[in-house]
Amino acid sequence: MNLLATNSTPTAGTCYRFVVESADQAATLIRERLGEHARVLSVRSVASSGWRRLVSSPKLEVIAQIDAPAETPVAAAVEITSSATTRGTAPLGRRVQPENFRSLPDLLSRSGFSETVVNRLQASAGWSDLSTAPLHRSLVEVGRQLCAQVEARPARAPLSRAAFLGAPGVGRSTALCKWLAAEVFRRAKMGHVVTAEFDRPNTPGPLPVFCEALGVPVAHYPASTQPSIPGGFVYFDLPGLSLRNPEENTAVAAFLAKEAVTERVLVLNACYEHAALRRAFAVGRELAATHVIFTHLDETQQWGRLWDYLLESELEPLFLSTGPSLTGDYESEPAQALARRTLPNSD
């Protein structure tokens, strides 16, 4: 912790600077060192310099201030949400006063849960017990139930030969880089990547350079679409999909059918409004998508809105992308991550 003021003892009106690894770490430090009257003024992402940018996650610089205590103490907690981006500084703190929540449905709605999900919970067999139990126990049980529903879907075989699909700007190539890093570093797998353009350009972004650093060959279609080594993977980076005119996706659909690529990963920007997300899901279903990745969670303030898609969709969620790093910044257990971020005390 670096102090912006010279005072060694935390006092009201003093500002403090933290450089931390994550929003959760920032919240813990602020609560432990500054107390219940701390308020977050700003947060920004601080990227590593030079080659470390490729292999390390950005850090967060958090500026916090201690407010003067009110005459009547009020139970308050500082909540840090990771909506900061490399574009600048964004205010991330707000005070949460439990007494303002009149009921469990009210708390869930304020946390970003849609009316559909709240109604789904209220229709469950154990809702009467949930609604009368102490709030912290209810939240734990809600998180457990939702995670169980998401994880109850039949598990698919691990990806081995998959196409990554998504509209321009959703972070498709970055998501593929994160997945490749996990394959190589965590699962000790190797293979190659095939890029294609068809009737429209496909800007690969950092993919070719990153693959070279990993030792993963990149070929431009037409090229072999079968694994080059026993047990190896083949991943396809395809042109961006059109959400407005599905007919423009004909070339992508023809390629998937011709090459018999049955594993199809739909990459979605979590910042999209519900209408745009549902339109993207519809396009994904037309292309027989099997998995889904949500990106830009570092810019999404209401994580709770994603419960709709994890609960209703038949697509298996692979991970949530929470930052720009190509080798990290992701949650590999999407349901558990949503429970932590949307249900206080649900850990």
C-alpha positions, 0 to 999 in steps of 0.5 A, a space after each residue: 500500500 502506498 500512501 498519498 498522504 503522509 499520515 501513518 495512521 488512517 484518518 478521515 479525509 486521507 487518501 491511500 493508494 493500493 497496487 494489487 493483483 485483483 479487485 478481491 485483494 483490493 477489497 480485502 486490504 481496504 477493509 482490513 487496513 482502512 476500516 468500514 468508513 473507507 470509500 473507493 475514489 477510483 481504479 485503473 488498470 496498470 499494465 506491465 511493461 515490455 515483454 512482461 505484458 505478454 505473460 503477466 496480468 495487469 495490476 489494479 491501482 486503487 485510490 481510497 479515502 476514509 470518510 468521517 464516521 456518521 453520528 449514528 454508525 451504519 453497517 457498511 461494506 466497500 464493494 469493488 467491481 472490476 469495471 476498470 479498463 486500460 482506457 482510463 479511471 472509473 469509479 468503482 466503489 459504492 456503499 451497500 447498506 443491508 437494511 435498505 434491502 426489504 427482502 431476498 428478491 429485492 437484494 437479488 434484483 439489485 445484484 443484477 438478477 433478472 426477473 426471470 431468474 428471481 421468478 425461477 427461484 421463487 418457484 423452486 420447492 425450497 423457496 419458503 425456507 430461503 425467504 425466511 432464513 437469515 439473509 447470509 444463509 439464504 444467499 449461500 443456498 441460492 448460490 449453491 442451487 444456481 451453481 448446481 443447476 448450471 453444472 447439472 448439464 451433461 458434460 461434453 468431452 474436452 475440446 480438441 478440434 473446435 472453431 471459435 465463432 463471434 461477431 467482430 469486436 467481441 474478443 474472439 482471437 483473445 479468447 482463443 489465445 487464453 484457451 491456447 495458453 491453458 492447453 499448452 501450460 496447464 494441460 500440456 497439450 500441443 497442436 496447431 491453429 488454422 485461420 481462414 478468411 472466406 469472403 471477408 477479411 479476418 484480422 488475427 490480432 495478436 494470435 500469430 505472434 502469441 502462437 509463435 511464442 507458445 510454439 504452436 504452428 499457425 496455418 492459413 486455410 486451405 491447410 490441414 484441418 486434422 490433428 498433426 500429432 496423436 492427441 493434438 488439437 486443431 483450433 480454427 480462427 474464423 471471420 467475424 459473424 454478422 448478427 444482422 444478416 445471417 445470410 452473410 454467415 453462409 461461408 462460415 457454415 459451409 466451411 464447418 460442414 465441409 470440414 466436419 467441425 462439430 465443436 463450435 465455441 460462441 464468443 460473446 461480449 458480456 457488455 452487450 444489451 440483452 437484445 444483442 446477446 439474444 440475437 448473438 445466441 440465435 446466430 450461434 444456434 443457427 451455426 450449431 454452437 456447442 460452447 460459449 465464452 463471455 468476454 469483457 467481464 472487466 467492463 461489465 458492472 452487472 454480472 448477475 445478468 449472465 445467470 439467464 444465459 448460463 441457466 437457459 442456454 444449452 451451451 457449455 460455458 468454458 470460461 469468463 474473460 476478465 481482462 486483456 492478458 493473453 495468458 490469464 484474466 479468466 474464470 474457469 468455473 463460470 457459475 462459481 465466479 458468478 456466485 462470488 460476484 453476485 451473491 455476497 457471503 456466498 463463498 
